[in-house]
């Protein structure tokens, strides 16, 4: 005598979303407004340039930056698009 077996197959799809660092909004001393501040890596990615070119832009004052208490540099997102 044959036994009837019921098999249920469940498929689970998992999607991993990588989130970037939390958005940091701070007062830009040059813009004199509260703006989103990016890490130097994020700023370089936005401008599609390398870190050396970003350092040159920061050095000549084209891009506004602040230094955090921990010594990290944050870049004013608004200043990336100023002409």
Protein Blocks (a to p, Z undefined) as FASTA:
>chain_A
ZZdddddddddddddddddddddddddfklopacddddfklmmmmnopafklmmmmmmno
paccdddfkopacddfklmmpZZ
